[in-house]
Amino acid sequence: MKLKFSKNIILSFRRFEFKYQIPKAIVGRIIPQLMKYMIWDEYVGDSGYYEVHSLYMDSPHFKCYHEKLDGFIDRKKIRIRSYKKTLNSDDIVFFELKRKSGSVILKDRAMVRVKDFELFAGNPFAFFSMENYKNDFFNEFVYDFSKYHMKPVTLVSYKRKPFYSKFDKNFRVTFDYDLSFAKIKDFDFSVKSECAHRDLAVMEVKFNGAMPKWFHDIIEMYGLTHDTFSKYCGAVEFCYGFPNYF
């Protein structure tokens, strides 16, 4: 996926997100039904997917993990996302703040050049003092990062097949599969990860307002129910077991 850097532009999303754990084997049966109403995302190449690699931050006592596990109504995750495993100097990564408030997801993300990301990895506070990154988003990012003594703890990688509605670009469906996890101690996307769910796919439905009836019909056809599956929590448990809060 080739992305163009946009200086100081913060991308914000406010939407509902439902997740469905489904057998990987039925993805190929669902997609033709979706294609009556949806089209492929523009970033998908000839392979029919793109890769997603996310470095998740957490406190020494796994604050974000336990807030999710304990069902906090308001919670937040901090991560850095790349769409490439091996980064070049002209690539970009995304710094992201993902909040959940009740059933609503709010996500802010900002582009960062790889050369600046490398500065962040070596000295986070020098990075945040740079003029390009002086704004409310990065202020919040560094505040949480420093207040809770955060560090990178897991790398979550997977392949994604993404679609959006022909009639409403805010209605999106993605299939994530070949989920793999790695324990990390620094900001390194190249760490080798281990496949954890070979036969599982996660279908995510992202929308504003109401879910269309035609999609309800597909859900009912396959008897699917949405759940609270978390890639990050799965990665923590895969890499660390079940860490105690204290």
Secondary structure by P-SEA (a helix, b strand, c coil): cbbbbbccbbbbbbbbbbbbbccccaaaaaaaaaacccccccccccccbbbbbbbbbbcccaaaaaaaaaccccccccbbbbccccccccbbbbbbbbbbcccbbbbbbbbbcaaaaaaaaacaaaaaaccccccaaaaaaaaaaaaacccccbbbbbbbbbbbbcccccbbbbbbccbbbbbbcccccccccccccccbbbbbbbbcccccaaaaaaaaaaccccccccaaaaaaaacccccccc
